Amino acid sequence: MRMRRMLGLALAAATLAGMSAIGAVSAQAAASPAITGDECTAAGGQITSISYGGTVCILPDGTSQSIT
């Protein structure tokens, strides 16, 4: 019985650690990716300047990314 409990705790800890790592990677990916002007035009996007927002790339699918 004790071995089962220890195994359960180890599995729960490993699952939690895995979820933390996935969350960190997701958060990094969600932090507005930036592309260059050349990459924007190569992808068929249009470079637009936004007041107080800098320069962004509007891609054909309607999403926007900041220009570096």
Helices and strands as residue ranges (DSSP letters): H 2-30, E 34-35, H 37-42, E 46-50, E 54-58, E 64-67
